[in-house]
Amino acid sequence: MTLRIAVLASGRGSNLQAILDAVAAGTLDAMVAGVWSDRGDAGALFRARDAGLPAQLVRPRDHADRRAHDAALFASIDAAAPDLIVCAGYMRLICAEAVEPRQGRMINIHPSLLPAFKGLHTHRQALEAGVDEHGASVHFVTADLDGGPVIAQARVPVRAGDDETALAQRVLAREHPLLLETLRWIAAGRVRLEAGTVRVDGRTGAAPLQLAANQRFA
Ligand code: GRF
């Protein structure tokens, strides 16, 4: 069954574009039901409109508080009846009332090897910590920011002389295949959240999946 995806994004939307390109190329059995953003200048909204997709701006300042904003946002998303909500660079905290009923149906891509380096400026955090390996993670969203069960990861080396920009580019190049491969597994019904734990092919303990250099999970 073709997976219906809702994408939430605040920024340039390169992860969204990777999804759109894979759907168009027939390498991901999915369709994007719409794109939602908290920022009118988000590149992701322009990419959605270019692709002829519904693109919805739900502005925080138009709502009394976070709870009211999230209620309006998720009412609009629910109307599109997605199977899965993908946070791809969505930079706002989502309140627990909106997250909890959707656990197992909402994922996030985060640019670090979780549980290391939650929150913002992850590449700076990695450089300051002096790690020799960094990367990206896809995880189920829970009320614990960047703390939900990790599904899959891609690793990159940190090289001598790296600055934030160089490291961010190396990670981003791996984020796109990581997100796509994770979506393929979810679309195939191979990955689920059950009782707070990731199950892969019905088994626990296999996650997080590791994206190999040939862009298939090892
Ligand atoms: C990515 O690094 C993603 O991991 C993080 O925000 C960035 C979004 O990039 N959550 P883009 O908007 O998809 O280009």
Residues whose N, C-alpha, C, O or C-beta is under 5 A from the ligand:
A	BS01	GRF	G11 R12 G13 S14 N15 L16 A88 G89 I109 H110 P111
